[in-house]
Amino acid sequence: MSWQKDYLSVGLIGVLLLLTYADNSVHISSKYGQLVTSSTLNWLPRAHYDSSKQIVVGGFQIPRETEEDPMASNSAPLNRPNPFKRPLHVCRALHNGVWVSGTQLGDEKRCTVSIHGNVRSYEKYDLLENVDNAARVSWRHWDIYTPLPVGAVATDKMYVARYEVSNNEANPKLPYTYTHYIGTMNMNGNFGTIFYVKDNGIENTAKFCEVLVETEPIYYELSGVRLNWSKKRVIKRTQRLLWTGTLKNDAEKGSKLAEAVAYSYNYSMYWGQGHAILKGLNTSILLYNGTNLPHIIWGIEERESRTEVQEIKIYLEPGTGVNVTLKANYTDMEVPYTGELVSHYEDKVTTSRVINGIRREETLLDIKPEFGPIYFLKDYSLAPTTTPPPVVTEPTTTTIKVTYDEAKEIRQPKMDDSGLDENMIVVPKTSDTSNMQGDDGGPLSLQNKIETVYSGVSSLEMSCSLILSLTTIVINRIA
C-alpha cells in the first residue's frame, strides 16, 4: 500500500503544478496591503506568444560604442531606433517551486532568473503581457526607507524589480552593456533585497531598486459611441397587458377625453465587461451624436423597478364610450457598439483606446393602446355610421420614478434613410395615430368600406362598357 500512497502523492504534486501554471493572473498590491488581480496585465506562456502581444520591457542591451549616447542612457527615452539595441522583457519562471521574475533577452527563448545564489535559465516560462496595451506601468524607486508603492506587480510573494546598471558595474570585456538588470525583490528578511543576474551570469543583490508598478485609473469616459442597429439581436420578446379600461363621455357635447395609466416593470441595462477594463469604476457615456447618457458603474448590470405613466387621449361624442387595452412588448435585446475608452488617472494623465462591446437592455417597447368600437352608453348599442370617427392624439409617456434616467426605449432606425443618425437613443412613437381606431367590424368602419365598394363597382362598369364598345367596332370592321 505504500507504493500507492507514493503514486498518489506524486499525482497530487503534478495536479498542483498544473494548477499553478494554469493561473496566469497578475497580482498587484492594493492600498490596503493586500494583493488584488490586475485587469490589464497577464502572464502569457511563451508558447502562446506572437508579435501582436505587448510585452513589458524592463531595459535594453546596448552596444558599447553607443554607451555614451545620451539617448541610450537610462535618464533618456530608450525608444530611439537602433538596430543593435535589444529589449529586456520581463518574464517569470517556476524556480525551486517559487515564481521568480527575470529577463528574456530580445527574441531568445529562455528566461534567466536567480534567487539565493541559484542562477538558472528556463525554456518554459511566462512573459508579462500588457493586454491591449491598456495598462499604465512604470518603474518606481524603492529602498529600505521607502514603503512598497501601491500597484507593485507581484510574482507569488515577491515583486518584479530591476536594478540600474552604472558605468563602473558594466563588464568592460563585453561588446555591449545593459541599462538594467531585471530580477526579484524579496520583502521578507533584511528589510527587502533585490536578486538579479549580472551580464557575466553571476547573481548579485542590492538594498535599493526600481519596482514595477501598475497605476489604475480612477474613472472612465466612453465617448463617440456608435450603436450598430443593423446587427441588433432580439433575445426574447414577450407581449404584456398593461391595462384595460373604458373611456366615457357623459357630457352634453363632444369632447376629448384623456386617461393617465400607471404601470410598472423591471428594467436592466449592461454595457458589458470588455477586455482589459477595470470593473467597478464610475463611467460617463457620450454617444456619437453628442447625446450624454447617465453615468454607470463599469462592468455592473444596472437593474431597477420602474413606474411610468402612459396618457391615452381620444375624442368622443356625447353619451358614447369606448373600451381601451394598453399593450407592450417586454424585450430583451443586444446591440453591438464601438467607442473610445478614455482612462483618467489621479495625476490628471489620460490614456485612450478604441473598444468594441455589446450593450444589452431589457425594457418595454411598442407601448400602444388598442381601441374597441364606440358605443352608446344608454343601451350599449354601436354608434351609427353617421357619427364622425374619434380624433385621437398621440399618447405621451411620463416617467414617475427613474433612478437611471436614460431614455426608456430604443427603436431601430431605418438604415436606408438619408441623414438619419443610427446612434440615436430616443423614445419611439408608442402608437400609430392613423391606426388608433382599429377596424374591428363595428358600424364606424362601414362607411369607408361602403364608399370603397361603390367606387369599385363604378370602375368595373366603366371598364365593361369600354370593352363592349371596342368589341362592337371590331365586329363591324370584319363585317
N, C-alpha and C positions, 0 to 999 in steps of 0.2 A: 504493500500500500504506500510505502514511502516514495516509490518512483512515480506513482500517480499524483502525489502531492507536489513533487518536483515539477512535473509537467504542468500541473495546474498553476503553480507559481510563475513559471516561465510564460504561460499563456496570459496570465493577468498582467505581467510586466509588459508584454507585447501590446496588449489592448491599451494600457496606459500610455505607452509610447505613441500609438496611433492617434489616440485622442489628443495627446499633446501636439502632435504635428497637425492635426485637423483644425486646431484653434488658431486661426490666422488674425484674430482681433488684436488691435494695438491698444494698449492701455496707457493713459496719461494721468498724472497726478492732479487731483482737484484742489480747490482752495481749502477743503476740509482735511487734506492729508490722505485721502483715500484714492485708490486707482479706479478710474472710470474708463469706459470704452470709447475710443475715438470713432467719429462718423466719417472721417475723411482720410485716415491713414489705414494701411492694411499691410500685413506681412505676406508677400507674394512668393510662393515657391519658385525656385529658379527654373524648374521645368515648365512653368506657365508663363515665363517672361516672353514679351515680344516688344518690338521697337515702339509701339504705341503707348506703352506704360511709362508713367512718370516716376522715376526712382529718385529718392532723396540723395543729394550729393553732399558729402562732408568735407571735401577738399580736392586737391589736384596733385598729380605728379607732373613736374615741370622740368624740361631740360635745363641743365645748369647754366648754359650760356644766356638764358633769359631770366636768370635768377635776380639780376639787379634791375630788371624792368619793373617800374612802379606798378604797371598794370598786372603784373604777375604776383605781386606781394599780397599778403593776406589783408592788408588795410585797404586794398582797392578791389574793384569788381573782378571776378575771376571768369567772366563770360567772354573775355576777349578772344576772338578767333585765333587758334593756334593749332596747327595740325599735329604738333608733338605733345600737346597737353592732354593728359588722360585723367578722367574723373575718378574720384574715390567714392564708390557707392556704399551706403550704409547697408549692412547685412547682419544676419544673426545665424547662429548655429547651435545645435544642442551639444554642449561641451561638458563631458562628465556629468550628464544628467541635468545640466543647468543651461538655460538660454543665455548666450553671451553675444554681445554685439561686436562687430569688427568691420573689416574692409574687403570689398571686392574691387580690384583694380581694373579699370577700363572694361573690356569685354571678356576678361578672363573668367573662367567658370569655376572659381573656387573662392571661399570666404575664409580669411585668416583671422583667428581670434586668439585670445590669451586670457588666462586667469590664474593667479597664484603660481606664476613661473612655468605654466604648461602652455606652450605655443603649438597651435595646430591649424592646418588648412583643411577645409571640408569641401567636398563636391556636392553634398546635399545640404542646402541651406535656403534661407528666405531673404528676399530683398524688401526694403522698406518702400512701399509704393505710396505715392501721393495721388489718391484716386481722383481722376478727372482734374488734377492739378487744383483741387478745391481747398487743400489745407494751407494755412499760412504758418510756415515753420521758420524758425530762426535758431541761432546758437547764442546762448547767454552765458556770461561768465559765472563761474561758481568757485568758491573756496570754502575752507573750514569755518570762516566767519560769515558766510552768506547762506541764508536759508534756501532750500530747494525751491526753484521757481515753479509757479503754478503752470501746469501743462507739460511738465517734463515727461518725455517719452520713455517708457519702461520696457525692459526685457526681463520678464519674470519679476524678481525682487531687486533688480539693478537697473541702471539707466544708461541710455545711449549718450555717449560723450565723445569729445575729441580734444586733442592736445595740439596747441600751435607750436610748430617747429621753428626754432630760432636758427640763425646762421651758424652759430658755433656748435649746434647739435647735429647739423646735417653731416652726412658721411662724405668727406671730400674725395674719396676714391670712386664714387659713383658718378656717372654722367648726368644724373638727374637729382632732383631734390623734391621733398614733399612740403606742401603748405601745412598739412595737419596729419596727425595720426588718429585714426578712429578707434575707439576702444569702449570699455565698460566702466562706469563709475559705480563703485560699491559703497553704499552709505553705512554698512554695518562695520563697526570696529574702526578705531583710529580716526574717527570723525569724518571718514569718507576718503576714498582713494580711487584714482583712475588707473586702470590697467590697459596698456596699449602695446603694440608691436612696432618696433622701430624698423627703419629701412634695411638694417642688417639682419633682421629676423629674430632679434632678441627682445624679450619683454622688458618694459620699463614702467615705472609708476610715478605719480605726482599727486600733490595735495591741492592742486587747482586745475581747472579745465573749463571747457565750454560744454554746457548741457543742451541737447536738442529739445526744443520747446515748441509745442503747437499752441497757437493763440486762437481761441474760439471767438466767433462773432457774438455780439450782444443782441442783434436783431437783423431780420432780413427785409429786403424790399423786392417784390416780384413786379417788374414793370414790363410794359409793351406786350401784354398777354394777348395772344391770338387764339381764339377758340375755333377749332376745326369742326364746324357743324356738319359738314358733308360726311364726316366719319362718326357721327353720333350713333351710339348703340343703346337701344332701349332694352334694359334687362327685364323689366316687368312693368305691366300696366294693368291696373285694376279699377273698374268703374265703381264709383261710390255715390250713394244717395245722400245728399247733404241736408235736404229739407223738402217738405211738401206742405202746401197750404193753399188758401183761397184769397183772392183779392176781390173785394166787393165795392160797388159804388151805390150807396144808399141815398145819395144826394138827389136834388131835383133837376140837375143838369149834368152834362158830361164833363168829366174832369180826368186829370192824370193822377193815377194812384202810385204809391211807392211803398215798398216793404223792405226793411233792413233785416237781413238774415245773418245770424251769427253761427259760425261753425268752427270746429277745432280739428287739428290734425298734427301728426308728428313730422317735423322737418329735420333733414340731415344734409350735410354738405361736407365733402372731403376732397382736398386738393392733392392727396397722395403723399407718400413719404419722400419719393425722389431718390436720387443716387448721390451719395456723399453730401448729405444735408443734415444738419444737426436738428434733432427732434425737440420740440417744446419751445422754440423761440417765437417771439411776437413777430408777425409778418404783415406788412401792408401790401395791397394788391392794386395795381393800376392797369386797366385794360388798354389795348392799343388805340382805342378811340378816345382816350382821355378820361374814361369813367373810373372814379375811385370806388373801390369796394371796401367794406369794413375790414378791420384787422382780424386776423385769425391767429391761432396757435399752430405753428407748422407741425404737420405730422399727426395732429389730433383731430378726430372727427367731431364736427360741430353738430350737436343734437339738441333739439328743444321742442317744446309743445307750443304750437301757435294757435291763437284765436283771432279770427278775422271776420269781417262783415262784408257781405255782398248786397248791394242795393238793387232791387228789382223795380222797374217802372213800366207802367202800361196805361194807355188811355181807354176808359170805359164809359159807355153811355149810361144815363141814369137807370137804376133798377137792374143792372146786369152784374155778373160776376164771372170769374174765370179761375180754374184750378191751375196751379203752378208747381212744377217739380224742378228743384235745383240739383244738377248732377255735375260730376267732375271725374277726372281720371287721376288716380294716385299713381305716379310714375317714378320708377327708379331707372336712371339713365346715366351714361358715361359719355363725356365729351373730351377728346384729346386737346391738348393745348401746348403752346411753346411760349417762352418768355425769358427775360433776362433776370437772373437772380443776383442781386447786389448784397454783399455781406458787409455789415457795418461793425467796426471794432471800437473798443473803448478809447483808443488813441486817435480816433477820427479817421483812420485809414479805411478805405473801401476797396473791395475786390469784386469782380463781376464775371459771370459766365452764363451761357445760354443753356437752358434746361428744357426737357420735354416731360410732360406728365399727363395724367388723366384726371379730370375733375368729375367726381361722382356726386349726384344730387338725388334726393328723394323728396318730392313735393307734389302738390296738387296742380294739375294742368287742365286746360279745356273746361273751365268752370262756365256752365251755360244753363240758363233756365229754359224749361220746356213748358209751353202753354197749351192748355186744353181748349175746347170750343167754348165760346162765350155763350152764356145762357141767362134767361130771366130769373130773378131771384124769387118772384112770387110763385111760379109753378115749375121752375127748373126746366122749362122748355128752351130749345135752342133759339137764339136770336135770329130774326128773319134776315134774308139776304139783302134787304134794302138798307140794313144797318151798316154804316161805314165801318171798315176794318179798324181795329185799335191802332193807335200810334204808339209805338214802343221806342223808348230811348235806350241807348246802350248802357248796361249796368256798369257800375263802378265798384271797385274793391277798396275798402279802407282797413288798414291794419290797426287792430286794437293793442296788441301786445307782441312786439317783435324784439327779441334780445339780440338777434343778429339781423341788422337792418338792410339786408340785401334784397334786391327785387325778388319777389317770391316765385316768379315763374320765368321760364326761359322758353322761347319759341325758336324754332329753326327757320332762319330766313330762306327765301328762295335764292339759291346761289347764282341764278342767271339774271337777277335783277341788276341793272347797271347802277353804279353808285351806291349800292347797298353795303353797309358796314356789317360784315359777318360776325363781328365781335360784340355786337350789342347784346347786353343782358337787360331785357325790358319786360314789363308786364304786358303780355299779349292781350288782344281783344278776347273778352270772355264770352262773347256772343256774336252772332251774325244778325244785324238789325233787319236784313232782308228776309230772314228765315225765322224770326222770333215767333210769329204766329204760324205754327206748323199746319200743314194740310192734313187735317185729321178726319176729313169726310163730313164735317159739320156744315150747316147752312151757309156760314160765312165764306166758305171756299167754293160754293156752287156757282156764284155769279160769274167769276172769271172763267170757270170751266165751260159754262153755257155759251159765253161770248166766244170762247175759243172754238167750240163745236160749230156754232153758226158761221163763224169765219171760215172754218174748214169746209163746210158744206157749200158756201158760196164759191169758194175757189174751185171745188170739184165740178159744180155746174158749169162754170165758165170754161173749164178745161174740156168737158164733154161737148159743149156747143162748138168749140173751136175745132175739135177733131171731126165732128159731124159735117161741118162746113167744108173742111178740106177733103173729106171723102166724097161729098157730092160733086165738088169741082172736078176731081179726078175721074169719076164715072162719066160725067158729061163730056169730058175731053175724049175719053175712049169711045163713047157712042158717036 
